Amino acid sequence: MKCSFPNRGLGLRERLYRRLQRTPLYGFFLPQNAPKNFRILPKTTLPRIPDLKTANSILSGQLSIAGATAPIDDKIWLTHGPGKNWVIAAHSFDWLGDLCAFDDLKSREKALLLVDQWIDRHSNYSETVWRSDITGRRIINWLCWAHLLFDYSGPSFNDRFCRSVARQCAHLNRVSTFDRDGAGRITALAGQAFGEIVLNGEISNRLSLSLSEELSRQVLADGGHASRCPETHLRVLSDIILMRNAFANSNTGIPEYLNNAIDRMCPIVRFFRHSDGCFGQFNGGGESNATLIEHILDLAASNGKAPTSIPHSRFERFVAGSMTILLDTGKPAPAAIEPFGYAGTLGFEACSGEDRLIVNCGSRANMAADWLWASRTTAAHSTLTIENTNSCILHKTGGAESEKLQIECDRGEIDGDCWLSASHTGYLQKFGLTHRRRFFVDASGLDFRGEDTLIGNDEYQFVLRFHLHPDIAASLLQNNRTALLRTKSGSAWYFRVSGGALSVTDSVYLGNEAMAKRSKQLVIKGSTNLSSTTVKWALQSH
């Protein structure tokens, strides 16, 4: 990754804003009066699939989001709620689209009431609720559905709604470039852009420059987002598409940097999709939803094909027959962009048709702290660990140290057969060992072979893990060198090993947003010796 993302300290102006925000005076620096009407009210399609279950829970008096539930009563807009993730989701108003998807009077009146109650309680700044990324998302959701709210509202609500939007946009104008980083900063800037277009018919030169610079900073040369997380990449692309749609209704037209970003990012979305249409699970992301991914690609209207390699994002992709293989050949993302680093270097996933075979454990947005920590470790990825140690230094509070981690990768293709050789030095300093991984997959996709080698002459224990999707049934055969894998679709695969002891043990799958699922993993244990130790394995169709 050639871009650097330093943790820059706040300047004098930013520090003054931070201090001012915590005082009652800050409200006087926000607009006291707002325009009676918006210049433009864009009617744009949100890049998401309505969740009717969430809408039904709201209509029944419960706000069930982010893995928690709270009653909809006079305390609904207090800032603590049933948990941090619930508070963020509630005040972001993503659920507003779920409710408005019901085209009836009851749903619209409920939506209007909840927005009105929020304005009553949060007309002035509060630290969590007015956090820049939450505010940006809230403005986007409000303005995307405002035309429906206004159909059922009166002059009093309209005036207060316009004033609230103006005050929140003025706040973003002050803090959007420093309050958050990574994808959250782009969300804040997107909300600010939406607000300025609605209020003024166009955005300021200052905001346009900030957007252009931030997209140039976060979208790498190959089109991947700097977080190296497929789901985060998709969220950023969604925000850019929303901005493009809003600009299409503005007085200035669509900036070229938005079109360029969309055209560069869409092939990477396709790159990360397995043959089942969902994402591979890397660097904090889960599998997402195939329908949602397709919906966003349709809205993007950009037809670039998936590359086989993305050298700046540091991933490799193989497609052979119905087999798709994704391999992570990079370091954890910079802490400035992704607050939680993941030690998944040389972790891979393999999918055949609709059957996910070998996976990483994945991650979800609303996990408890202990699950989040577990998902970040090398052991949660389909790769090799030495002495139960991560391939880079992870910090419990977030972030990773990988400055000394060196990675090399080479690949080729002959007559449709693909090969790859990659290595990393994550274990070199502590154990004197380099991990080299080689892949070969034939043109049919029915014969996938691998070789994991530890180069060095010290004796240590290693574990090689191949996490299996929950839909895979695994059984160890009598020779203890072969496992039989049966898929939900009815196909069968043999996993064969030489150079280590094979076992089938319990694992967990975190890639589905609904819940953690029990699963199995293939485990190969052994010890290093002499100058190098090699384990050979093969995944072959029965």
FENMO-V887794 format. One record per residue. RES is the residue in three letters. NEAR is the number of other C-alpha atoms within 10 Angstrom. Layout:
# FENMO-V887794
res={RES	RES}
near={NEAR	NEAR}
This chain:
# FENMO-V887794
res={MET	LYS	CYS	SER	PHE	PRO	ASN	ARG	GLY	LEU	GLY	LEU	ARG	GLU	ARG	LEU	TYR	ARG	ARG	LEU	GLN	ARG	THR	PRO	LEU	TYR	GLY	PHE	PHE	LEU	PRO	GLN	ASN	ALA	PRO	LYS	ASN	PHE	ARG	ILE	LEU	PRO	LYS	THR	THR	LEU	PRO	ARG	ILE	PRO	ASP	LEU	LYS	THR	ALA	ASN	SER	ILE	LEU	SER	GLY	GLN	LEU	SER	ILE	ALA	GLY	ALA	THR	ALA	PRO	ILE	ASP	ASP	LYS	ILE	TRP	LEU	THR	HIS	GLY	PRO	GLY	LYS	ASN	TRP	VAL	ILE	ALA	ALA	HIS	SER	PHE	ASP	TRP	LEU	GLY	ASP	LEU	CYS	ALA	PHE	ASP	ASP	LEU	LYS	SER	ARG	GLU	LYS	ALA	LEU	LEU	LEU	VAL	ASP	GLN	TRP	ILE	ASP	ARG	HIS	SER	ASN	TYR	SER	GLU	THR	VAL	TRP	ARG	SER	ASP	ILE	THR	GLY	ARG	ARG	ILE	ILE	ASN	TRP	LEU	CYS	TRP	ALA	HIS	LEU	LEU	PHE	ASP	TYR	SER	GLY	PRO	SER	PHE	ASN	ASP	ARG	PHE	CYS	ARG	SER	VAL	ALA	ARG	GLN	CYS	ALA	HIS	LEU	ASN	ARG	VAL	SER	THR	PHE	ASP	ARG	ASP	GLY	ALA	GLY	ARG	ILE	THR	ALA	LEU	ALA	GLY	GLN	ALA	PHE	GLY	GLU	ILE	VAL	LEU	ASN	GLY	GLU	ILE	SER	ASN	ARG	LEU	SER	LEU	SER	LEU	SER	GLU	GLU	LEU	SER	ARG	GLN	VAL	LEU	ALA	ASP	GLY	GLY	HIS	ALA	SER	ARG	CYS	PRO	GLU	THR	HIS	LEU	ARG	VAL	LEU	SER	ASP	ILE	ILE	LEU	MET	ARG	ASN	ALA	PHE	ALA	ASN	SER	ASN	THR	GLY	ILE	PRO	GLU	TYR	LEU	ASN	ASN	ALA	ILE	ASP	ARG	MET	CYS	PRO	ILE	VAL	ARG	PHE	PHE	ARG	HIS	SER	ASP	GLY	CYS	PHE	GLY	GLN	PHE	ASN	GLY	GLY	GLY	GLU	SER	ASN	ALA	THR	LEU	ILE	GLU	HIS	ILE	LEU	ASP	LEU	ALA	ALA	SER	ASN	GLY	LYS	ALA	PRO	THR	SER	ILE	PRO	HIS	SER	ARG	PHE	GLU	ARG	PHE	VAL	ALA	GLY	SER	MET	THR	ILE	LEU	LEU	ASP	THR	GLY	LYS	PRO	ALA	PRO	ALA	ALA	ILE	GLU	PRO	PHE	GLY	TYR	ALA	GLY	THR	LEU	GLY	PHE	GLU	ALA	CYS	SER	GLY	GLU	ASP	ARG	LEU	ILE	VAL	ASN	CYS	GLY	SER	ARG	ALA	ASN	MET	ALA	ALA	ASP	TRP	LEU	TRP	ALA	SER	ARG	THR	THR	ALA	ALA	HIS	SER	THR	LEU	THR	ILE	GLU	ASN	THR	ASN	SER	CYS	ILE	LEU	HIS	LYS	THR	GLY	GLY	ALA	GLU	SER	GLU	LYS	LEU	GLN	ILE	GLU	CYS	ASP	ARG	GLY	GLU	ILE	ASP	GLY	ASP	CYS	TRP	LEU	SER	ALA	SER	HIS	THR	GLY	TYR	LEU	GLN	LYS	PHE	GLY	LEU	THR	HIS	ARG	ARG	ARG	PHE	PHE	VAL	ASP	ALA	SER	GLY	LEU	ASP	PHE	ARG	GLY	GLU	ASP	THR	LEU	ILE	GLY	ASN	ASP	GLU	TYR	GLN	PHE	VAL	LEU	ARG	PHE	HIS	LEU	HIS	PRO	ASP	ILE	ALA	ALA	SER	LEU	LEU	GLN	ASN	ASN	ARG	THR	ALA	LEU	LEU	ARG	THR	LYS	SER	GLY	SER	ALA	TRP	TYR	PHE	ARG	VAL	SER	GLY	GLY	ALA	LEU	SER	VAL	THR	ASP	SER	VAL	TYR	LEU	GLY	ASN	GLU	ALA	MET	ALA	LYS	ARG	SER	LYS	GLN	LEU	VAL	ILE	LYS	GLY	SER	THR	ASN	LEU	SER	SER	THR	THR	VAL	LYS	TRP	ALA	LEU	GLN	SER	HIS}
near={15	9	13	11	16	10	11	8	9	12	9	9	9	16	12	11	14	16	10	14	18	13	11	10	10	16	17	9	12	18	16	11	13	17	12	13	14	16	15	19	21	20	15	17	12	21	22	16	15	19	13	16	12	18	22	17	17	23	15	11	13	17	21	21	21	20	15	15	15	18	15	17	10	8	12	18	20	12	19	14	18	13	15	15	16	21	22	22	17	24	21	23	20	20	23	26	21	21	25	23	17	15	10	10	11	13	20	21	14	18	22	20	15	17	17	15	13	15	18	13	12	15	16	18	19	13	11	15	22	19	22	32	26	22	27	28	23	26	25	27	20	20	21	22	21	18	13	17	22	15	9	12	15	10	10	8	18	18	15	18	22	19	22	24	25	24	23	24	28	17	24	25	19	14	19	27	19	15	17	18	23	22	24	23	23	27	28	31	30	28	30	30	28	31	29	24	25	25	21	15	19	22	20	13	9	9	18	16	10	16	21	15	12	18	19	14	16	23	22	23	18	17	23	28	29	27	27	27	23	27	25	21	24	23	19	26	28	22	22	24	26	24	24	24	21	27	23	15	19	22	13	12	13	16	14	10	17	19	16	12	21	23	18	20	26	24	20	25	25	21	24	27	24	27	19	15	19	22	25	30	27	31	28	24	23	26	23	21	16	14	13	17	22	16	15	21	22	12	15	22	12	15	12	15	12	17	15	14	18	19	17	18	26	19	22	24	20	23	23	19	15	17	25	22	25	27	23	20	22	25	28	26	25	24	19	18	23	24	16	24	28	29	30	29	29	26	25	25	26	25	23	23	16	16	22	24	23	23	27	31	32	24	27	21	14	18	18	9	11	9	14	19	20	14	26	28	22	26	26	26	29	26	23	29	22	23	11	13	17	20	28	24	17	21	13	14	10	14	20	23	17	19	11	13	18	14	19	12	18	11	14	11	14	9	7	15	17	19	19	17	17	19	21	23	21	27	20	17	11	9	16	15	24	20	26	21	23	18	19	21	26	20	19	14	24	18	19	23	19	18	18	22	19	24	19	18	15	14	15	13	13	19	18	22	26	26	29	29	27	19	18	22	15	22	17	17	12	8	8	15	18	20	22	19	23	19	19	13	11	9	12	16	19	20	21	17	21	15	17	21	14	23	18	19	13	12	18	20	23	25	26	17	17	10	13	17	15	14	20	21	24	22	19	22	18	18	16	20	16	10	12	15	19	19	19	16	21	20	24	18	16	13}
